[in-house]
Amino acid sequence: MKPPSWLYGLQDYFDFEDDFVAKLFVDQLISVYFSDNKANSVKNLCLADSGDPNEKLPRFNFYFKLLDENPIDFVETVSIMRKRLTDVPLLDYFHKYGRRGYNQKFLEDAFSRGQVSSKIWLAKELKKISNKYDNILLCAGWMGQATLYFDACGIEYDNIRNIDLDVDACDISDHIFNMDKIEGWRMVASNSDINDLVHYNDHCVVPLVTGDGRNIDTRFEPDLIVNTSSEHMDESWFYNIKIDAIVAIQSNNLLDVKEHVNCVTSIDAMKKKFKLSEILYEGEIQLPGYKRFMLIGRK
């Protein structure tokens, strides 16, 4: 039996955050799956457990479950991790996600090693260009989890708008991953199509739903536009942009995924699709089973 894919993503995320304690715990959990002496690995988990003594019994019971060949339950795993790592906000988000019954596979995908590595790469390269952006527009920003990487990387920003077609993704963005930013609409999701946004010389119009259910159009002036999901759509969103903003785009060569309708096979092919007048960064990274490409520049 293999460990769940999101544990690998957490390895990389905690390493990125320089959270040695959390990463070490995840390392130990994963090591049980590959150990030639699983009982000894579980014993080491128990010996290293310095959590609340009153909560040790459920944690130890969970550790010994790892000796079985049955898949571990997501909510139970996260619950135990929260009891062992009491000051890790990301685990609180995971726990809330599980308790609310959202699709577990979406979270597993969002925090797979490939997705986490891609967001870390994005944040690191954006910070090299600037450590402060006034307003960020996330195009097809899914669950708004990009803010986790911006925050961990030390990128400052005033406001963010996350545009996504998935109603649940917008709800998760607002009420789980970015609940601390919802006040004053510092970070808020809009359940809409990025191709429907109207762009002007200095701003775009983003539809938002108010607390009383009214749908209103709001003026937003982004100086950074991010789309890490360009393989899911054609290039019309890009050519609709009429704003002098930095644009960051990611794509991949996963041609056999049904939802991927616009992949690329090289950075040169990507540059032909998205014609930038100024390229601030271009590159690719090898991920498990595929390559991801990134362009950052101005139209």
N, C-alpha and C positions, 0 to 999 in steps of 0.2 A: 504493500500500500504506500502511495506517495503522500507527502504532506500537501495540504491545500495550497493552491498557487499564491493566494494572497499573503501567506506567511513569508514567501520570498520577497514580495513587494515591500512588506513591513521591514524586512532586513535592510533593504536599500534606503527606505524612508528614514528609519531611525539612524542609520549611518550618516545620511545627509543632514539630519538634525543634530548630529553629534551627541545623541542620547545613547551613551555606551551601555548603561544598565539595561535599557529596553532592548537594544540590539542583542546583547548577550543572552537575555532570556529567550528571545526568538531563535537565536542560534541553537540554544540547548533543546528547545522544542523540536526543531527540525532534525537535530542530530539523532534523536531517538529513532526516527524512521529508518536511518541508514546504519545504525550501530550494529555491529556483530554481537554485541552483548547488551540488548535492550534493557534488561533488568538493571544492569550497572548504570546505564544512562539515566534511567528513571530515578535510581538512588541518588545520583549526582544532582538531579533536579530538586529532589527533596532536601538534600543537604545544603543546597545553595539558596533555598527559599527563606528569605528574611522578612516575609510579609507579616501581616497581623496574625499573631498566634491564635486568636479566637476564630480565625477563618481558615486555619491550616487543614482541617479535615476535608472539606470539599476540594481544596486545591490538590491534596495528596491523592484523593480518590480519582481526580481527573488525570493526574500524572500516570497512575497505574492503568487507566483506560487506554493509554497510548500503547500498551503492550498488546492489546487486541488488534485484530485485523479489520475492525469495523471503522468506517469513516467517522471522524469526530464531528460533532454538531457545532455549527457556526456560532450560535448564540451562547451555548455553554462555554465554548472555547474563549470567546471574547469576554464573557463574564469572569472566567477564571483569570484571564490576563489582567483585567481591570483590578481584581483583588490583589494580584501580585505586583502590578505596576500602578500605584494609586494616583500618580500625577502625570498621566499621559492623555491629553485631550482627545487624540485621534481614536483611542479605544472607547472613549465615551460616545463619540460619533458612531462608531461601528455598533456599539451596544444599542443605541437608540434606533439605528437603522434596522437592526434585527428585530427589536421589540415591536416596531411599527409594521413589520411584515412586508417590507419592500422586497423586490426580487433579489435574492441572494447572489445570483449569477452576475448581475450588473456590478455589484460591489466587488466581487471576486475579479471581474475583468478590469475594473477601474484601478484596482490595487495589485494587479499582476506585475511581475518584474518588468515586463516591457513597457507597460503604461507608466509605472513609477519612474523608471529610468528616463523615459521620454520627457516627463514633466520636470524632472531634476535638470536635465539637459537644457530645456527651454528656460527655466528660471536662471540658471547660471549664465547663459549667453545673454539674456536680457539685462542682467545686472551689469555685465561688462560694458554694455552700451550706456546704461543709465541706472542709478539706484533709486530714482524717483520718477514716477509717471503720475500725471495729474488724474487722468480718467482712462480706464481700461475697458475696452469692449471685447467680451468673450463671445465669439461666433460659434454656435453649436458647442457651448461650453459644458454640456452634459450636466453633471451634478455640482458644478462650480468648485470642484476640488482643486483647481489650479491655484486658488488663493493659499492653500496649505503650503505650497512650494514657494510662492512669492514671499509669504511671511517667514518661512524658515530660512530663506535665502537673504532676507533683510531688504527686499525690494519695498519701497514705500509707495503709497498711492492714496489718492483722495477718495475716489469712487470707482466702482466696478459695476458693469451691467452684463449679465449672462443671458444670452439669447439661445433658447433651445425649443425644439418642437415637442419634446416629451414633457407632459404635464407632471408626472411623478419626479422627473429629474429636476424640474424647476422647484418643486416643493421640497425636495431633499436639499437642494442648494440653499434655499432660504431658511429652512427650519432645522437643518442638521449641520451641514458643513460651514454655514455662514450665519448662523443664528446670532452670533455676537456682533455682526455687522449690519443687521437688518434695520436697526433704529436709524431714522433719518435717511433711509435708502442709501446708505454708504455702499452696500453691496446688495443687489436685488436681481432676481431672475425675471425674465419676460418670456412667457410661453408664446412664442411667435416664430415666424420664418425669417431667417436673416436676409433672404432675397426680397422681402417686403419692406425692409428698412429704407427710408428715404434719406439719402445723403446730400448734404449741402457743402458749401465751401469750408465751413468751420464746425459743422455739427451734423448729427443724424437724429431722426425722430424714433424714440424707443417707446412702444406701447407698454404701459404698466397697469396692473389691476390694483386699485386702492383697497383699503381695509373694508370699505362698505360695498365692495364688488364692482365699483365703476371702473371702466377701462378708459384710461386717459393717455394721450400722447405727450411724452416729455422730451425736452431738448437735452441732448447729451453731446459733449464735445470731447471725443476721445483723442488722446495723443498716442495711444497704443491700441492696435486691433490684433487680436490673437485668434487663429483658427488652427487647432490641432487635429481637426477631423475632416480635412479637405478631401480625403479619399471617399467620403460619403456623399459627395455632391459635385456638380459641375463648377466651372470657374466664374459663373455669372455674379456670385456674391462679391468676388474680388473686383470685377470690372465695374460694379455699381458704386464702388468707393470713390467719393469726390472730396475726400478730406486729406489734408496734409498731415498724415499720421504715420508712425512706424507700424509696419505690418509684419507679424510673425506667423509663418505657415508651416505646418508639418503634414507629411503624407507618408505612405509606405508602399512596399511592393507585395503586399498580401493579396494577390490577384484572385485567389480561390475563395475569398470570403464573399458571400452573396451580397452583403450590404455595401461592399466596396465597389463603387461604380466609376471611380476616377483615380486609380492608383498610378504611381510612376515607378520606373525601374532604375532611375538614376537622378542625381541632382541636376544634370544638364537637361533632362526631360522635364523636370519640375520648373526650371528657369524658363523653358519655352512656354509652359502653361501659364505661369504667373510672371508677366514681364514687369520687372522692377526697374525704375530709372536709377536707383542707387541700392546696391547690395551692401548691407552692413555685416552680414554673416551668411555663410552657406556651408553645409556639411551633412554628413550622414553618420549613423551609428549602427553597429551590428547588434541586434537583439536576438533572443532565443527564437530561431526559426524564420526571422525576417529582418529587413533593414528599414530604418526610419530616416527620412530626409527632412531637412529644415532650411528654410529661407527666412531671413529677416532683412527688411529694407524699406524703401519708400517707392510708391507708385510713380 
